[in-house]
Amino acid sequence: MKRLAEQQDKPLPYSILLVDGDCALCHGMTRFAVRRDRAVRFRIAALQSDIGQKLLKDAGLSVQHRSSMVLMEQDRIYVKSSAALRVLRRLDGLWPLLYAGIVIPCPVRDFGYDLIARFRYRLFGQSDICMLPSAAGPDRFLPGGEQMGSDRDAREKDDVERSPLHPKPD
């Protein structure tokens, strides 16, 4: 756990969850959390997005950070298994019971987390477009939190520009 470099005058009414915008597992976990967060406690952004990069930098984390989720609550930063357990603790239903896993020493928990993170693209797939806005819903997404500039975005834009329904202006 880290503390945010800058203290805010007033605490945010929600927590910020940063996840890998290219990871299919992360998209699934985001959908899972949103469905079980009726109190709307979380706002989500891709680590690769402009706002994600700014938040990582402000928190003193590397902007190359991609291998774990990051949870920002008030003035504290949680990564890896600590972030995952804290998210579970705030969900509806029986999911908060899994927070009992916090008693497992952090290096042991993070070893398992790192193992999954290392192989997540091979096991669950990788997307060349950030699906988080559709996974989370627009009201759950931080402004500017979607990953911009992916190859698929450029291909889709190019396809629309060449479409007979959207002729290029002269």
C-alpha angles and dihedrals in degrees: 000000000000134000122240113258093227122050114218120224092231125023116246116251089231141042123246120231117195117194137171106277092204098052121099090200090055091050090052092048090049092053089047093053095044092052090053097043103080091156089061094231095156136065115192136211136168116255088229095053124102093253091043091053091048093049092048091051093047089050092052093247125133114267085221088064107130108136100081145031117255123213119196114196119174103309097339132095123207126187138186117351094357090058093046093049093047090052091051090049091061099046126103122257126024095324093102088068088072088066085083084083087077088085089069107094112264096238090056093047092046092049088062091043092050092049092056092042092052093056100029095110092050094044101039106015138244129257125213089210128053109249094182097107090057091040095049103028123240095271091059096050124093112237107265090013097122118097110254133202101029119161092246091054089055093047092049092048090049091049091052091048091053094043117115087228090059107039116191113255115245 
